[in-house]
């Protein structure tokens, strides 16, 4: 029976294969379109991927102005940012409750020495789930990229040694 309808089966297989290929390409386009839109502390809307440094490890630290655990992370992240040629730290402040001025004030008061940008929590949550396959659970959160290539994520506080050990 299979051989009797061989031509029909080949056509059916080809149709299914191309449908699967098309759906895979559409998913890739969907992910590209879901790129995280962010705002600089000067109010300029820019692309997240454009903020990552090529040829370097990019530690993306997600924080809020009201997160006490985030404050505990600032010192070692500042050390990593200023003390290494191959590591960049980029903060993303989720700004549902904070204005640009609130974020600037927090940065000045807490004296962290790495740049920060702003994103809405809902936009970040969507991009996070696309990148990691997991729902966003809150701050602090880390995303690790080499250049623009996503490598790993970590929810919750960490330390300098854990990050260095992963990179090495």
C-alpha positions in Angstrom: 0.0 0.0 0.0 2.8 2.4 0.9 4.5 1.8 -2.5 1.1 2.2 -4.3 0.7 5.7 -2.9 4.5 6.5 -2.8 4.1 9.6 -4.9 1.3 10.9 -2.8 3.3 10.1 0.4 6.3 12.0 -0.9 4.2 15.0 -1.7 2.6 14.9 1.8 6.0 14.6 3.4 7.4 17.5 1.4 4.4 19.6 2.3 4.8 18.9 6.1 8.6 19.5 5.9 8.1 22.9 4.3 5.4 23.8 6.8 7.7 22.9 9.6 10.6 24.9 8.0 8.3 27.9 7.5 7.1 27.8 11.2 10.7 27.6 12.4 11.7 30.7 10.3 8.6 32.6 11.6 9.6 31.8 15.2 13.1 33.1 14.5 11.6 36.3 13.1 9.3 36.6 16.1 12.3 36.4 18.5 14.1 39.1 16.5 11.1 41.3 16.7 10.8 40.7 20.4 14.2 42.5 20.9 14.2 44.4 24.2 13.6 48.1 23.7 15.3 50.2 26.3 15.8 53.8 27.3 19.0 55.5 28.2 19.2 57.8 31.2 19.2 60.6 28.7 15.7 59.5 27.5 16.9 58.1 24.2 15.2 54.9 23.0 17.8 52.4 21.8 18.1 48.7 21.1 19.3 46.4 23.9 21.7 44.4 21.6 23.4 47.7 20.6 24.5 48.2 24.2 26.4 44.9 24.4 30.2 45.0 23.7 31.4 42.6 21.0 34.4 40.4 21.9 33.7 40.8 25.7 31.7 39.1 28.4 28.7 41.3 29.1 27.1 40.9 32.5 23.6 42.3 32.4 22.4 43.1 35.9 18.7 43.6 36.2 17.7 45.8 39.2 15.2 48.2 40.6 15.5 51.3 42.8 13.7 49.6 45.7 15.5 46.2 45.7 17.6 45.8 48.8 19.3 42.6 47.5 20.4 44.6 44.4 22.2 47.1 46.5 24.4 44.3 47.9 25.6 43.5 44.4 26.7 47.0 43.3 30.3 46.9 44.8 31.5 43.7 43.2 29.8 44.5 39.9 31.6 47.9 39.9 34.9 46.1 40.6 34.2 43.7 37.7 33.3 46.6 35.4 36.3 48.8 36.2 38.9 46.1 36.9 38.7 43.9 33.8 39.5 44.4 30.1 37.2 41.6 28.9 34.2 42.1 31.2 31.5 44.8 30.8 28.6 45.3 33.3 25.4 46.8 32.1 22.6 47.5 34.5 18.9 47.4 33.4 16.7 49.2 35.9 13.1 48.1 35.6 11.3 51.4 35.8 7.6 50.7 36.5 7.8 52.9 39.7 10.9 55.0 38.9 11.6 58.0 36.8 14.9 58.6 35.1 15.7 61.1 37.9 15.0 58.4 40.5 17.4 56.0 38.8 20.1 58.7 38.5 19.7 59.5 42.2 20.0 55.8 43.2 23.2 55.4 41.1 24.7 58.5 42.7 23.8 57.5 46.2 24.8 53.9 45.9 27.9 54.8 43.8 27.8 52.0 41.4 30.3 52.5 38.6 28.7 50.6 35.7 26.3 52.1 33.1 22.6 51.5 33.5 19.7 51.8 31.1 15.9 51.4 31.7 13.2 49.0 30.5 9.6 48.4 31.5 9.1 45.2 33.6 6.6 43.8 31.1 8.8 44.3 28.1 11.8 42.9 29.9 9.8 39.9 31.2 8.7 39.0 27.6 12.3 39.2 26.3 13.6 37.3 29.3 11.2 34.4 28.7 12.1 34.3 25.0 15.9 34.2 25.8 15.8 31.8 28.7 12.7 29.8 28.3 11.8 30.6 31.9 9.4 33.2 33.4 11.1 36.3 35.0 11.0 36.0 38.8 12.3 39.4 40.0 15.4 41.2 40.9 18.3 40.9 41.1 18.7 38.9 37.9 21.7 38.3 35.8 22.0 37.6 32.0 25.4 36.7 30.7 26.4 37.3 27.1 29.6 36.9 25.1 29.3 39.7 22.6 25.6 39.5 21.7 25.4 35.7 22.1 23.3 34.7 25.1 25.2 32.3 27.4 23.5 31.9 30.8 21.1 33.5 33.3 20.8 33.5 37.1 17.9 34.6 39.2 18.8 36.1 42.6 21.9 37.4 44.3 25.4 36.1 43.4 29.0 37.0 43.9 32.1 37.9 42.0 33.7 34.4 42.3 30.6 32.6 40.8 30.7 34.9 37.8 34.4 34.7 37.3 34.3 30.9 37.6 31.6 30.7 34.9 33.6 32.9 32.5 36.8 31.0 33.0 
